[in-house]
Amino acid sequence: MQEIPMLKALSDYVKEDNSLFCMPGHKGGRAFKREIQKIKLEDLILKSDLTEVDGLDNLHDPEGVIKEAEGLLRDLYGSKKSYFLVNGSTSGNMAMIFSAFEEGDKILVERNCHRSIFNGIVMRKLNPIYIKNKLSEEFNTPLGIDMEHLKEIINNHNDIKGIIITYPNYYGVCCDLAHIVELCKDKNIKVLVDAAHGAHFGIHPRLPKNPIKIGADMVVMSAHKTLPSLTQSAYLHVAREELIENTDFYVSAFLSTSPSYMLMLSMDYARWYLEEEGKSSYGKLLENMDNLRVRLRGLEFLKLLDSNALTGYDNIDIDFSRIVINLRKDLSTRKVEEYLKINKIQVEMIDASNLVLIPSPFNTIEDFERLYKTLINLNIDKVTGNQIKIKDYPIPRQAMLPFEAFKKKKAEVLLEDSRGKVSAVNVCPYPPGTPIIAMGEIIDKESIDMIKYYLSNNINVMGISEGRISVIVDMEEKYYD
C-alpha cells in the first residue's frame, strides 16, 4: 500500500513536543483548545470545513453572518470596510494594488517588499520607483526606509500616485509611518501598507500603532502570522470610501469561489480574541518577553534587537512581542538553528547574523524557559562559523518597466557576459532578501560583483541558475553603465 507522504511528515512532526517560536500564531492549535458558548472549538474548526451552504452566508456577496463578522472586524481596526481573505496576504496585496492604481501609474515601493508586491506591479503594469533601505552595521541587516531618499524622490516627482510600505519588516522594525503619511497626504499620494506581521498592532499600548489609525489608506494583515487563526487567513482594511467599490470587485476576483468556512471561522475567532482578551494576553506576553530579555542579556555571545540598539534611526518603532537574537560574529546562525531544533525549539527565520522568533500569547512559560536553558547550555565551540557581511549597493538604472520586461523575448547568458544587458528577472539573495537587480533594470558591474560575492559565500541567489541569468534579447541597443 502506498504511503501518504505529507501525512507521514506531519504526523512525525506533531508527535514532537516542540516549542514553536514561528508562525502561525495559534502555536500548534493551543489557541483552539477551549470551549466558547459550550462548543469545543478544537473540534468545531475541522467540522467547519464547509463553504456556501444554507445559513452560512456567501463571502462573495455577504448579507448575513459573514457581513456581521466583517463589520465587527471593521469596528475593531477602525477602517471604513474590512474583508476576510482566504488566499492569504498575497491576495490582499494584489487586490490592494489593483484597487488603488491604474495601468501606468507611478508608485513608490520599498526595495525589500514582499514578492507579491513585485508580482502585482507587473500584473497591473505599474511604473515603480524603489526606495532604498538603511542597513544596520551592528546587526548586519536592513532595518528601515532611508527617509532622506524617500523625501528626495517625493520632491522630484509630481505625478506619484501611491506608495507601498512594509510595516513591520521581518525583524519587527516599523518605519516612521506617521511621517510618511504626512508627506504623502500633502501630495495626494495613496498610502498602502503591507502589515502582514502586524495584525496585533494597537491592541496593547506597548505595541506599535495600528496603521489604519495612523492614516494609511489600505492595509493588509496576515491573521495567521501573529493571531489565533489558521494558515492562509488574512484581513484587508480600507480607510478611503472612494476605494471601496474597486476593492469589492478585486477582492472577489482574487479569492477562491469556494472559500473555506474553517478559515473564515478562525479569522472571526481571532478578531473576537483580540477584542475580549487581546490587551490582557499581550500584556502578559510582553511581561514574559521582558523577563526573557533580561536573562538573555547575560549571555555574552549574543545581543538583542531592541529600541536601545536603534538609536540614530528615523523615529522607527519596534514590535516587542518579537525576539531578534544577533549572534557574535564568529558564530553560525545555521548551526545554532540546528542546535535549537535538536532541542525541540522551532524558530521562524535566520539570516547571516540573526535568529528571528515570533512568540504569541499561546507560548507557555515552559516554552520561554526551554529557550533560555537551551541557549545557556550552548557549546560555543560547536557552532563557530563565518558570517557573510550584508553589503549596501546602489539601485541600478531602469531601462524599461517590469511588465515590459516580462513580455520581452528572453535568453539565459552567463553572469560574466550580462553586463549592460537588461534583466528579465528579479535577482534576490536571501539573506538579506532585497533585490540586487529588479526586472527591467540594467545589469551593471556593481550588480555582477555583488551577485558573485553572495554566490561565493554560499548564499542562495534567486534569479541565478548555474551561473546564468535571464536577460532581454530583442533590444535595439546594448546598455552600458
Phi, psi and omega in degrees: 000134180290146175278164170256097190305316183292325178296318180296316181297316181292317182295322177296321183289313186288344175292333181284144177270075185272143168271114189263107174252048183215173175291156358275173187289344182281353173054067175069024177090002180302326183295337185262357182278068183201165176248134176233127182052040177064027176241131179280107188297324182302318178287321185296325182305312181286323179291343182270016177284075182230172173229227186284098171235165184306130176092351184253359175073178185229118183301328183277348176207065188291131178228348185238242187293326178292318176300318178297316182294318178292330175294320176294323177296315177303314183294323180296315185269346177083029179268175171280324176204142179232153186229145167276135178242123180260000177249023176076180180295336177302314179294326178293319177297320177297311181299322181296314182295315182290328181285326187269336189233156174252161179305134178090352181298142176269126182227157174262138183220134172299138183294332182257033180289168181294151183301331179295331176292315177301318179295320179296324178298319178293312186294325181271357178059054182264165179250096185273142167244122187271141180260133179292154171252146174279141177258142174264117177295320184295317184258357174058051182199154172289134185242331183194173179291143171279099187295327178295320177296319179298313180299320180298316180296313182299321180289335184265355182228129180255003185240025179283129183264337183189171178223141177244120185243144171262127187207101002270175170276185185297339182268005180080010181271131182249129176293171178282075186297324180299318179291320178297316178300317180299314179298319186281324181297326179299333182245016178057040177265122180294140180249112178251136186235124169270095180254045183307324183264013186236029181294340180267358185295141176089351184280341178223142184299340179272355177267157175302160183286150172298125185298334175296318180292336179283334178127010177294151182274323178217141183219133174252136179226135173275110178297324187285340185291317184235346184256167176283076182217157185282152179304138180092004180258139183206168178239149169234129180242137179239128181252351178257119183303320185289350179266353188292318181300312177300317184295321176306315182292310187286329174299314179296323182293326184265358179258154175299145175279358174236065184294140182283123176295331177301316178292316181295320177299317181295325178291320178293322176296318179298319177297314179300316182299316179300316182293316187276322189229359188301311185297315182289319183289322176288330174299317178293318177301313181296327176295316177298322179293320178301314180297319179295316181299319179301318182288321181292330180295347177278355180267122189286345186267005180215163168221164186248142174282113177214183185299329179295331182276353186252017177300134179102350177271167190276083173050041179274154180249171181218145179273106183281002173270009179241148178245125173241113182258117178262121184273154174304150191297341182263013182246151182262122177296325180297316181291322178293320177300316179296320177299317178295321179298318178301327179266021172063041175237120181255118177266166182281314189201152168231154168234203185296329188231350190230150169247130181252126180240138181240090174284167172218175178301348183263003166284141184265167173303324180296325176299311181294323179293318178298318179299312182297312182296324178295319180290322181288340178266005181295129175274104185303323185296340183266358182234026179285156179174168179268134177260124176291138180273126176289131184247148175277150178205150182287152175285125182295162178290146179266127178265330180204163180289153182305318181293329176293318179295323181299325185275347185283161174290139188234159173207153178266134177230161175297143180306319181298335182262008188266354184300131180088349178273170181258128182289136176263001183221165168273128180253113191224114174281144176228115358285164011267353179093009180254130183298134170283318178228136175254156180308127180096356180265156183277130180280113181252175183300318181299320180294316179299314179300320181293318178299315179298322180300313181292318179298320181292341178257020175060032174268134177293125179244105179293137183102350177242125180231116179053043176076013182239155181226144179276129182229163177282135185250340185262047178269143179288333180217161177262136180272141175232142178277000000 
